[in-house]
């Protein structure tokens, strides 16, 4: 182990005094060394089956976020055989990933509200320059983050941006939402009250929640999906530790009007309650129906993750199709299993 540390220190000292091209080659060698020492891969040998194959440049889904003046981009999932999967790579693999998808000057397609709205051009890749775009404490494999510039017709806040991007065309032309804002609000409120009552919540408890309803065109003409979020206002009060609540509902039109087709209810202490919010919709798998993308988080923990819900046209309702990793540090994926207790 001491010999390995000494070798790493020597590599880094040599790299510091070289030009960029030579330095990049030395760093590549360092990455190969880390992979080899950790038992993940060896140069010249094929990647283990568990690692994501980048052969033929499979479609990737990226999340675009941050200030409009300095948007950022991070990978969310790979699309394999019509399904979203986690991107699992070692150090060498992530370097190849950035060269393939997010090298400086690369352009990705930008999506928002279920349709293509422009492009995202990479200004700086994760390992451009003398240092990485960011780092995490005690982490050798942080998820690669890129700085991008956006072109297109983006909606939402004038200060921040939130969208998705890909190296392939995704989505479709969403149908027009025919319900008026008043109809959306009233229907969402009625369904929210119905579900909350079924969950045993009192009228006073229901009234204390902040409620909002969003109409989302998911592939059913003149029948948008309704996303209803009933959120505890105490979520923003960090001094309140117990009894936080959320009722998150998806409703769709049926033969007898709108009814709930999916819901998520949580109540309990801050550290244990998983909250969710609606982010966007997009036909990721190309089946003609949009998936709904949610962000989920625990107020008492660091980090958030994405949950992608897909429709079940044959039987109705929604189901979870994908869940991203909450931890942006990938080290744990390659950590040796804990020793068995004797």
N, C-alpha and C positions, 0 to 999 in steps of 0.2 A: 504493500500500500504506500509506504514512504517513497519507494522508487517511482511509483506512478505519479505522486504529487510533485516530486522533483522534476520529472519529465514534463509535466504540464506547465510548471513554472518556467522551465527553460523555453518551451514552445512560445509562451506568451511574451517573454522578454525578447525573443528573436523577432516575433511578429511586430512588436512595437516599433522596431527600427527599419521596417521595410516599406517599399511603395505599396499602393493599394492592391495591385494584382498579385504581387508576391504574398502580401499579408492575407488575402482571401484564400490563396492556396494553402498557406500554413494553417489558417483557421479550419479549412476543410479537413486537413489532416488531424487537427485536434478533435473535430466532431467525430471522425472515424475512430479515433482512439477511445473516446468516451463510449461510443457504441460497442466497441470491441471489449473494453474492460467490463462494461455492464452485461456482456453476454447477449446483447440484442442482435447484433449483426457483424459480419466480417466483410471487408472489402472483397469484391469479386464473387461473393456468394449471393444467391437469391434471397429476397426478403422473406421472413417467416410468413406463414399463411395469415396470421392474425393482423398483419399490417395492411393498410390500404394500398392497393395497386394504383399507380398513376399512369399506367400504360394506356395509350390512346386518349389521354387527357379527359377523364370522365367529368360529367357536369358537377360543379361545386356550387353550393349555396353560401353566400357571404352576407354578413350583417353590416350595414353602413350606419354609423352613429356619430354623435358628437356635435361640436359647434359647426355652423354652416361655413364659417371661415376656415375651419381646419377639420374636415370630416375624416373619419377613420374607418377601416375595414378589417373584419376578422372572419375567418372561416367558421361556418356553422355545421355543415354536413356535406357528404358526397351523395350523389344520386346514383344508385346501382340497381339495375333491373327494376326501375320504376319505384324504388323505395329509398328513403333517406337513411343514411348510415353515418355513424361517427367516423371522423377522419382520425385514424390511428397511425402515427408515424414516429420513427426514431429521429435522432438528430440529423442523420444523413438524409432521411426522407423528407423532413421539413425544409431542408435546404433545397432539395429538388422541387418541392412544392412551390416555394417562392420563385424559383427560376422559371417554373412552368406557368404559374397563374398570376403572380403579383410582382414581376420584375418591373423596374422603373420604366414607364412608358406604356406598359400593358393597359388595355382598355377592357372593362367589363360592362355588361348590360345592366342597367339600373331598373328596379321594379318597385312600384308603390301602388297601393289600392288595387292590386290584382292585375296591373298592366305595366307594360314597358313605358318608362317616362324619360329615359335619357341614358347617359353613360357615366361610368366612374373610371377616371384615368389615374394610374398609380404614380404618385409624385416621389414617394420614398418607400422602398420595401423594408422589411423587418431588419435585414442585416446590411443595408447600405451604409456607407460612411464608416467612421471609426468606432461607432458603438451601435448597439441595437436600439430600435425605436423605444423600447421599454424593457424593464426587467422585473422579476419577482424575487423576493427574498428566498434564499436557499433553494433556488429552482434552476435546473440546467435546461429544461425543455419547456419554455413558455410558449403559449399559442402565438403564432406569428401575427403581428399587427402591422398594417400598412397605412400610410397617409395618402389620401386621394383628393382629386379635384372633381367636382360634379358638374355635369352639363345636362339640362333638361328642365322639365316642368314639375318641380317638387312642391307638394302641398305641406300644410302643417305649420309649425312654429317658424317665425322669422329668425329665431336665434339658434335653434338646434335642428338637427335633421335625423330622420329615422327611415330607413328603407332597406331593401335587400338587393343583392347583385349576384350575377352568375356569368360564367363563360359561355353559357348556352341560352337560347331563347326559352323563356318560361312564360306561363300565364296565358291569358286569352283576352278577348274583348269583353269586359264585364257588361252585363245588362243594366239598364237604367233602373234605379230605385223609384218605384211608383208611389210608395207610401209617403204621406206628408210628415213633416217633423212632429206635428201634433199626434198623428196616428201612431208613429213610432214610440213616442213617449208614453202615451196611454196604454198601448198594448204591452210595452215593457213593464210598466208599473203593475198592470193586472197580473201578468205572469209571475212577476217577482213576489207579489203578495201571496199568490197561490202556492208557489214552491216553498216560500218561507213558512207559511202556515202548516204545510205538510211536514216540515222539519221541526215543528213544535215551537216556533218562535212566536212570542207574543206581539200584538199590534204595536205596543210601545217600543219593543226591541227592533221591530222592522222599521219604524219611523225614525229611529236614531241612526240608521245607516244612510250613507250617501249613495244615491242610486243614479245610474246613467244607462242609457240604451243606445246602441249603435246598429244601424241597418247595414247589412253586408251582403252585396250581390255574390252568391256562391254558385250560381249555375242554374237557378230556377226562375224563369221569366215571371216578372210581376209578383214574385214571392221571395223577397229578400230574407236572409237569415237575420235574426235579432240576437245581439250579444248584450246581455244584461249584467251589469256589475253592481252589486250592493256591498259597499265597502265601509268598514268601521272607520269613522273619522279620527278615532284615537290612534290609528296607525302612525300618524305624524307626531304623536306625543310620546317621546322616548321614555318619559317617566312612568308611563303606564305599562306594566309588565304582564298583566293577566287579563283573560277574558276578551281577547280580540276576536273579531268575527268577519267572515266574508261569505256571501252567497254569490257565486258566479254561474250564470245560466246561459245556455244557448237554446233558442226557440225557433221552430220552423212551422210553416203553414201546412195544415193537413186538411182532410175532408170537412172538418167542423171548425176550421179556424186555426189560429196559432196555439201551439202548446209546447211545453218544455221537451227538448230532445237530448239534453245533456246538462248536468249541473255538478258543481264542486262546492261543498260546504265545509268550512272549517271554523272551529271555535276552540280557544284555549290560550295558553301563555304565549307571549311574544316569540320565544325561541322555537316553539313547536308548530306554529301555524304557517302553512304554506299559502301565500297570497298569489293571485294571478291577475294579469291585465291583458287586454286585447292589444295586439301590436299591428297586425296586418292580415290580409288574405291573399293567396296566390295559388294558382293551379300548378303545383310543383310536379306532379306525376303525369300530367297531360291527359287525364281521363275526362276532361270537360267540366269538372267540378272543383271548386277552389278548396284548398286546405285553409284552416284558420290557425294563425301563428300567435301563440301566447308567450308572455314572459312570466316566469315564476320565480319567487324568492321567499326566503325566510327572514323576517326583520331582524332576528337576533344573530344572523350569520352573514358572512361576507359572500358576495357573488350572487349571480342570478343565472338562470338557464332558460332555454326555449323548449316549449312543448308544442308539437304540431298535431292538430286534430284533423282527422279525415272523415268524410261522409261515408255512410253505408247505404247507398241508394236502394239496394235490394230489400233491406229490412228496416231502414230508417235509423235516424240518430247519428251520433258521432262517436269516434273511438280515437284513443291516443295512438298515433303512428310513429312518433319520434320524440325523443327527449335528449337534449344536448347535455354536455358535462358542465357541472357548476364550477369546477375548478379549472382555471386557465393554465395551471401547471400540469404538464403531462408526465412528470417523473414517476408518479405512482403507478402508471400503466406498466412500467418496466421494473418496478421494485420486486425483489424476491419475495416469495410467500413467507409469512411469519412461521417461525420454527414451531413445530408441534410440541406441546407440553408433554413431558414425560410422566 
